[in-house]
Amino acid sequence: MRSMRKISRQGYRPSGGENSFWLSFSDLMSALLLIFILIMFYIMYQYFDMYEISMAEIARQQFDLDQANSELASQQEKLTQSEQQMIAQQIRLDAAQKDLEDAEAILSSQQEELSKAQSMLTEKENEIAAQQEALDALSIQLGQQQTQIADQQQQLDNQQQQIEALVGVRTKIISALSQALRSANINAIVDGDTGAITLESDVLFSTGQSTLSAEGKQKIDEFLPVYLNVLFSPEYSSYISEIIIEGHTDTTGSYLMNLKLSQDRALAVASYVLSDTYAGITADQKTRLRQISTANGRSFSDVITVDGQEDREASRRVVFKFRLTDEQMIQQMQQILEAN
């Protein structure tokens, strides 16, 4: 600018007042320019001052911002930790919730089972009550049965005594029969257990016949009074309930033929001793014998064997048996007692 003023002053030289005007104008412009420059310097100063203030403020704000960011980062880290803790807690809470649901399901199942068990327990209690009631009834019944058993035992004891007495009576009768037959020199076979007396059929009848021979009648006349004198004696008469005359044969011929023969022979003996004309026994003995005697044929159902072979001569026989009073019942009772 100064160069322009210098060129202007040197190249152009106005005269008089014109020169003065331009000088004034130039000075004015210079002053204005100076003012403008001063203003610009001031503005720039103010700008730089403001800039420094602003930079300081910015630095301060940046520091504050850094601190805020640091705090924010710290808070963010804390928040992240909190979130992780919350997530972990949520996981634990979810697990606890699942455990709770499982526990509730188990509890529900257990409650259902408990309800069923309670129902079963009630049923069992009812059953036990019913069983107890039945047990009480059975206990009463057992008491009654025990009383009955005691009574029955007493009866059995009495019956046992009767059995023993009857067994003793049978033994005495068998012994008395054996002794009486020996004393009378009568040859007859006496069964030591039953008292049955066997007369040989060949002595009484001819072979295959059912008519008593004279020798047979003599044999019966000798035997029967001795036999009845023992059985109908005052000591044993009340015990005798039946006298059985049995006919037996050997196995020669058919069963039915021998059955008829054995029946006819037994009947022949019974008819002989029970006839009105028979005088070998007393009238009282005949009357009693008619009341209690029976005649049976056994064919060859009970033959005599020796070493596994049939003894035909011994099988042909007539047997006199006696039965004691209530003997069959007593035998059954004796079997029960022996079983007990």
C-alpha positions as CSV (number, residue, x, y, z in Angstrom):
1,M,0.0,0.0,0.0
2,R,2.8,2.2,0.9
3,S,4.3,1.4,-2.5
4,M,1.1,2.5,-4.2
5,R,1.2,5.7,-2.3
6,K,4.8,6.3,-3.2
7,I,4.2,5.6,-6.9
8,S,1.2,7.8,-6.8
9,R,3.1,10.6,-5.2
10,Q,6.0,10.3,-7.6
11,G,4.1,9.7,-10.8
12,Y,1.3,12.0,-10.4
13,R,1.7,15.4,-9.0
14,P,-1.4,17.3,-9.0
15,S,-1.4,20.9,-8.5
16,G,-2.7,23.1,-5.8
17,G,-5.8,22.0,-3.9
18,E,-6.3,18.8,-5.8
19,N,-3.1,17.5,-4.4
20,S,-4.1,18.4,-1.0
21,F,-7.5,16.6,-1.4
22,W,-5.9,13.4,-2.5
23,L,-3.3,13.6,0.3
24,S,-6.1,14.0,2.7
25,F,-8.0,11.2,1.1
26,S,-4.9,9.1,1.1
27,D,-4.3,9.9,4.7
28,L,-7.8,9.1,5.5
29,M,-7.6,5.8,3.7
30,S,-4.4,5.1,5.4
31,A,-5.9,5.9,8.8
32,L,-8.9,3.8,7.9
33,L,-6.6,1.0,6.8
34,L,-4.7,1.3,9.9
35,I,-7.8,1.3,12.0
36,F,-8.9,-1.7,10.0
37,I,-5.6,-3.4,10.6
38,L,-5.8,-2.6,14.3
39,I,-9.3,-3.9,14.3
40,M,-8.1,-7.0,12.5
41,F,-5.2,-7.3,15.0
42,Y,-7.7,-6.9,17.8
43,I,-10.1,-9.3,16.3
44,M,-7.2,-11.8,15.8
45,Y,-6.0,-11.1,19.3
46,Q,-9.5,-11.6,20.6
47,Y,-9.7,-14.7,18.3
48,F,-6.5,-16.2,19.6
49,D,-7.4,-15.3,23.1
50,M,-10.8,-16.8,22.7
51,Y,-9.1,-19.7,20.9
52,E,-6.8,-20.2,23.8
53,I,-9.6,-19.9,26.2
54,S,-11.7,-22.2,24.0
55,M,-8.8,-24.7,23.7
56,A,-8.3,-24.5,27.5
57,E,-12.0,-25.0,27.9
58,I,-12.0,-27.8,25.3
59,A,-9.0,-29.3,27.1
60,R,-10.8,-29.0,30.4
61,Q,-14.0,-30.4,28.8
62,Q,-11.9,-33.1,27.1
63,F,-10.4,-33.9,30.5
64,D,-13.9,-33.9,32.0
65,L,-15.0,-36.0,29.1
66,D,-12.1,-38.4,29.6
67,Q,-12.9,-38.6,33.2
68,A,-16.6,-39.0,32.3
69,N,-15.6,-41.6,29.8
70,S,-13.4,-43.3,32.4
71,E,-16.2,-43.2,34.9
72,L,-18.5,-44.3,32.2
73,A,-16.1,-47.2,31.3
74,S,-15.8,-48.0,35.0
75,Q,-19.6,-47.9,35.3
76,Q,-19.9,-49.8,32.1
77,E,-17.5,-52.4,33.4
78,K,-19.4,-52.5,36.7
79,L,-22.6,-52.6,34.6
80,T,-21.2,-55.5,32.6
81,Q,-20.2,-57.3,35.8
82,S,-23.6,-56.5,37.2
83,E,-25.2,-57.8,34.0
84,Q,-23.0,-60.9,34.2
85,Q,-23.9,-61.3,37.8
86,M,-27.6,-60.8,36.8
87,I,-27.2,-63.3,34.0
88,A,-25.5,-65.8,36.4
89,Q,-28.3,-65.1,38.9
90,Q,-30.9,-65.5,36.1
91,I,-29.2,-68.8,35.2
92,R,-29.3,-69.8,38.8
93,L,-32.8,-68.5,39.1
94,D,-33.8,-70.5,36.0
95,A,-32.1,-73.6,37.3
96,A,-33.7,-73.0,40.7
97,Q,-37.0,-72.5,38.9
98,K,-36.5,-75.7,37.0
99,D,-35.6,-77.5,40.2
100,L,-38.6,-76.0,41.8
101,E,-40.8,-77.2,38.9
102,D,-39.2,-80.6,39.1
103,A,-39.6,-80.6,42.9
104,E,-43.3,-79.6,42.4
105,A,-43.7,-82.4,39.9
106,I,-42.1,-84.8,42.3
107,L,-44.2,-83.4,45.1
108,S,-47.3,-83.8,43.0
109,S,-46.4,-87.4,42.1
110,Q,-45.6,-88.1,45.8
111,Q,-48.9,-86.5,46.8
112,E,-50.7,-88.7,44.3
113,E,-48.8,-91.8,45.5
114,L,-49.5,-90.7,49.1
115,S,-53.2,-90.4,48.2
116,K,-53.1,-93.8,46.7
117,A,-51.2,-95.1,49.7
118,Q,-53.7,-93.5,52.0
119,S,-56.5,-95.1,50.0
120,M,-54.8,-98.4,50.2
121,L,-54.1,-97.9,53.9
122,T,-57.8,-97.2,54.4
123,E,-58.7,-100.3,52.5
124,K,-56.1,-102.3,54.5
125,E,-57.5,-100.9,57.7
126,N,-61.0,-101.9,56.6
127,E,-59.7,-105.3,55.7
128,I,-57.8,-105.6,59.0
129,A,-61.0,-104.5,60.8
130,A,-63.0,-107.1,58.9
131,Q,-60.3,-109.7,59.6
132,Q,-60.2,-108.7,63.2
133,E,-63.9,-109.1,63.4
134,A,-63.6,-112.5,61.7
135,L,-60.8,-113.3,64.0
136,D,-62.9,-112.4,67.0
137,A,-65.7,-114.6,65.6
138,L,-63.2,-117.4,65.0
139,S,-61.8,-116.9,68.5
140,I,-65.3,-117.3,69.9
141,Q,-65.9,-120.3,67.6
142,L,-62.5,-121.7,68.6
143,G,-63.4,-121.3,72.3
144,Q,-66.6,-123.2,71.6
145,Q,-64.7,-125.8,69.6
146,Q,-62.2,-126.1,72.4
147,T,-65.1,-126.7,74.7
148,Q,-66.5,-129.3,72.3
149,I,-63.1,-130.8,71.9
150,A,-62.7,-131.0,75.7
151,D,-66.1,-132.7,75.8
152,Q,-65.2,-135.0,72.9
153,Q,-61.9,-135.8,74.5
154,Q,-63.8,-136.7,77.7
155,Q,-66.1,-138.9,75.6
156,L,-63.1,-140.4,73.8
157,D,-61.5,-141.1,77.1
158,N,-64.7,-142.8,78.2
159,Q,-64.9,-144.6,74.9
160,Q,-61.2,-145.6,75.2
161,Q,-62.0,-147.0,78.5
162,Q,-64.9,-148.9,77.0
163,I,-62.6,-150.1,74.2
164,E,-60.0,-151.2,76.6
165,A,-62.7,-152.9,78.6
166,L,-64.1,-154.6,75.5
167,V,-60.7,-155.6,74.3
168,G,-60.1,-157.0,77.7
169,V,-63.5,-158.8,77.5
170,R,-62.7,-160.3,74.1
171,T,-59.3,-161.4,75.4
172,K,-61.0,-163.0,78.4
173,I,-63.7,-164.7,76.2
174,I,-61.0,-166.1,73.8
175,S,-59.1,-167.4,76.8
176,A,-62.2,-168.9,78.3
177,L,-63.2,-170.5,75.0
178,S,-59.7,-172.0,74.5
179,Q,-59.7,-173.4,78.1
180,A,-63.2,-174.7,77.8
181,L,-62.5,-176.5,74.5
182,R,-59.3,-178.0,75.9
183,S,-61.1,-179.2,79.0
184,A,-63.8,-180.8,76.8
185,N,-61.1,-182.4,74.5
186,I,-62.6,-180.7,71.5
187,N,-60.3,-180.3,68.6
188,A,-61.0,-176.8,67.1
189,I,-58.8,-174.0,66.0
190,V,-59.3,-170.8,68.0
191,D,-58.1,-167.5,66.5
192,G,-56.2,-165.7,69.3
193,D,-57.0,-162.2,67.9
194,T,-60.7,-162.5,67.0
195,G,-61.9,-165.6,68.8
196,A,-63.2,-167.2,65.6
197,I,-63.4,-171.0,65.9
198,T,-62.9,-173.1,62.8
199,L,-64.4,-176.6,62.3
200,E,-63.1,-178.7,59.5
201,S,-65.7,-178.9,56.7
202,D,-64.6,-182.4,55.8
203,V,-65.6,-183.6,59.2
204,L,-69.1,-182.0,58.9
205,F,-69.9,-182.7,55.2
206,S,-69.1,-185.1,52.4
207,T,-67.2,-183.7,49.5
208,G,-69.3,-181.3,47.5
209,Q,-72.3,-181.9,49.7
210,S,-74.2,-179.5,52.0
211,T,-76.0,-182.1,54.2
212,L,-74.6,-182.6,57.7
213,S,-73.1,-186.0,58.2
214,A,-73.8,-188.0,61.3
215,E,-70.2,-187.4,62.3
216,G,-70.7,-183.7,61.7
217,K,-73.8,-183.5,63.9
218,Q,-71.9,-185.3,66.6
219,K,-69.0,-182.8,66.3
220,I,-71.5,-179.9,66.6
221,D,-73.2,-181.5,69.5
222,E,-69.9,-181.7,71.3
223,F,-68.8,-178.2,70.3
224,L,-71.9,-175.9,70.5
225,P,-72.8,-176.4,74.2
226,V,-69.3,-175.6,75.3
227,Y,-69.2,-172.6,73.0
228,L,-72.5,-171.1,74.1
229,N,-71.9,-171.9,77.8
230,V,-68.9,-169.5,77.6
231,L,-70.6,-166.8,75.4
232,F,-73.9,-166.8,77.2
233,S,-72.4,-167.0,80.7
234,P,-73.5,-164.2,83.1
235,E,-70.0,-162.7,82.8
236,Y,-70.0,-162.3,79.0
237,S,-73.6,-162.6,77.8
238,S,-74.3,-158.8,77.9
239,Y,-71.3,-158.1,75.6
240,I,-72.3,-160.6,72.8
241,S,-74.3,-158.9,70.0
242,E,-74.0,-161.4,67.2
243,I,-72.9,-165.0,66.4
244,I,-72.0,-165.6,62.8
245,I,-71.8,-169.0,61.1
246,E,-69.6,-168.8,58.0
247,G,-69.1,-171.4,55.3
248,H,-65.9,-171.5,53.3
249,T,-64.8,-173.6,50.3
250,D,-61.6,-174.2,48.3
251,T,-61.1,-172.9,44.8
252,T,-62.2,-176.1,43.0
253,G,-65.1,-175.1,40.7
254,S,-66.6,-171.7,40.0
255,Y,-67.1,-168.9,42.5
256,L,-70.9,-169.0,42.2
257,M,-71.0,-172.7,42.6
258,N,-68.8,-172.5,45.7
259,L,-70.8,-169.5,47.0
260,K,-74.0,-171.6,46.9
261,L,-72.2,-174.5,48.5
262,S,-70.8,-172.4,51.3
263,Q,-74.1,-170.7,52.0
264,D,-75.9,-174.0,52.0
265,R,-73.4,-175.5,54.4
266,A,-73.6,-172.5,56.8
267,L,-77.4,-172.6,56.6
268,A,-77.4,-176.4,57.2
269,V,-75.4,-175.9,60.4
270,A,-77.7,-173.0,61.5
271,S,-80.8,-175.0,60.7
272,Y,-79.6,-177.9,62.7
273,V,-78.8,-176.0,65.9
274,L,-81.8,-173.7,65.6
275,S,-84.4,-176.4,64.9
276,D,-87.2,-177.1,67.4
277,T,-86.0,-180.7,67.7
278,Y,-82.4,-179.9,68.5
279,A,-81.7,-180.7,72.2
280,G,-78.0,-180.0,72.4
281,I,-78.5,-176.6,74.1
282,T,-81.0,-175.1,76.5
283,A,-84.2,-173.4,75.5
284,D,-82.9,-170.1,76.7
285,Q,-79.7,-170.5,74.7
286,K,-81.7,-171.5,71.6
287,T,-83.9,-168.4,72.0
288,R,-81.0,-166.1,72.4
289,L,-79.1,-167.8,69.5
290,R,-82.1,-167.3,67.2
291,Q,-82.1,-163.6,68.1
292,I,-78.4,-162.9,67.3
293,S,-77.2,-165.6,64.9
294,T,-76.6,-165.2,61.1
295,A,-75.4,-167.6,58.4
296,N,-73.2,-166.5,55.5
297,G,-71.4,-168.1,52.6
298,R,-68.0,-166.8,51.6
299,S,-67.2,-169.1,48.7
300,F,-63.4,-169.1,48.2
301,S,-62.9,-165.4,49.0
302,D,-60.9,-166.2,52.1
303,V,-58.8,-169.3,51.4
304,I,-56.0,-170.6,53.7
305,T,-52.5,-170.5,52.2
306,V,-49.3,-172.0,53.3
307,D,-46.0,-170.7,51.9
308,G,-48.0,-169.0,49.2
309,Q,-49.9,-172.1,48.2
310,E,-53.6,-172.8,48.8
311,D,-54.3,-175.4,51.5
312,R,-57.5,-176.8,50.1
313,E,-58.3,-179.0,53.0
314,A,-57.9,-176.2,55.5
315,S,-59.9,-173.8,53.3
316,R,-62.9,-176.1,53.4
317,R,-64.3,-175.1,56.8
318,V,-67.1,-173.7,58.9
319,V,-66.3,-170.8,61.2
320,F,-68.1,-169.6,64.3
321,K,-67.5,-165.9,65.0
322,F,-68.9,-163.6,67.7
323,R,-69.3,-159.9,67.6
324,L,-69.3,-157.7,70.8
325,T,-71.8,-155.0,71.5
326,D,-71.2,-151.8,69.4
327,E,-68.0,-153.5,68.2
328,Q,-68.1,-151.9,64.7
329,M,-68.4,-148.4,66.2
330,I,-65.7,-149.2,68.7
331,Q,-63.4,-150.4,66.0
332,Q,-63.9,-147.2,64.1
333,M,-63.3,-145.2,67.2
334,Q,-60.2,-147.2,67.9
335,Q,-58.9,-146.4,64.4
336,I,-59.5,-142.7,65.0
337,L,-57.8,-142.9,68.4
338,E,-54.8,-144.7,66.9
339,A,-54.7,-142.2,64.0
340,N,-54.7,-139.3,66.6
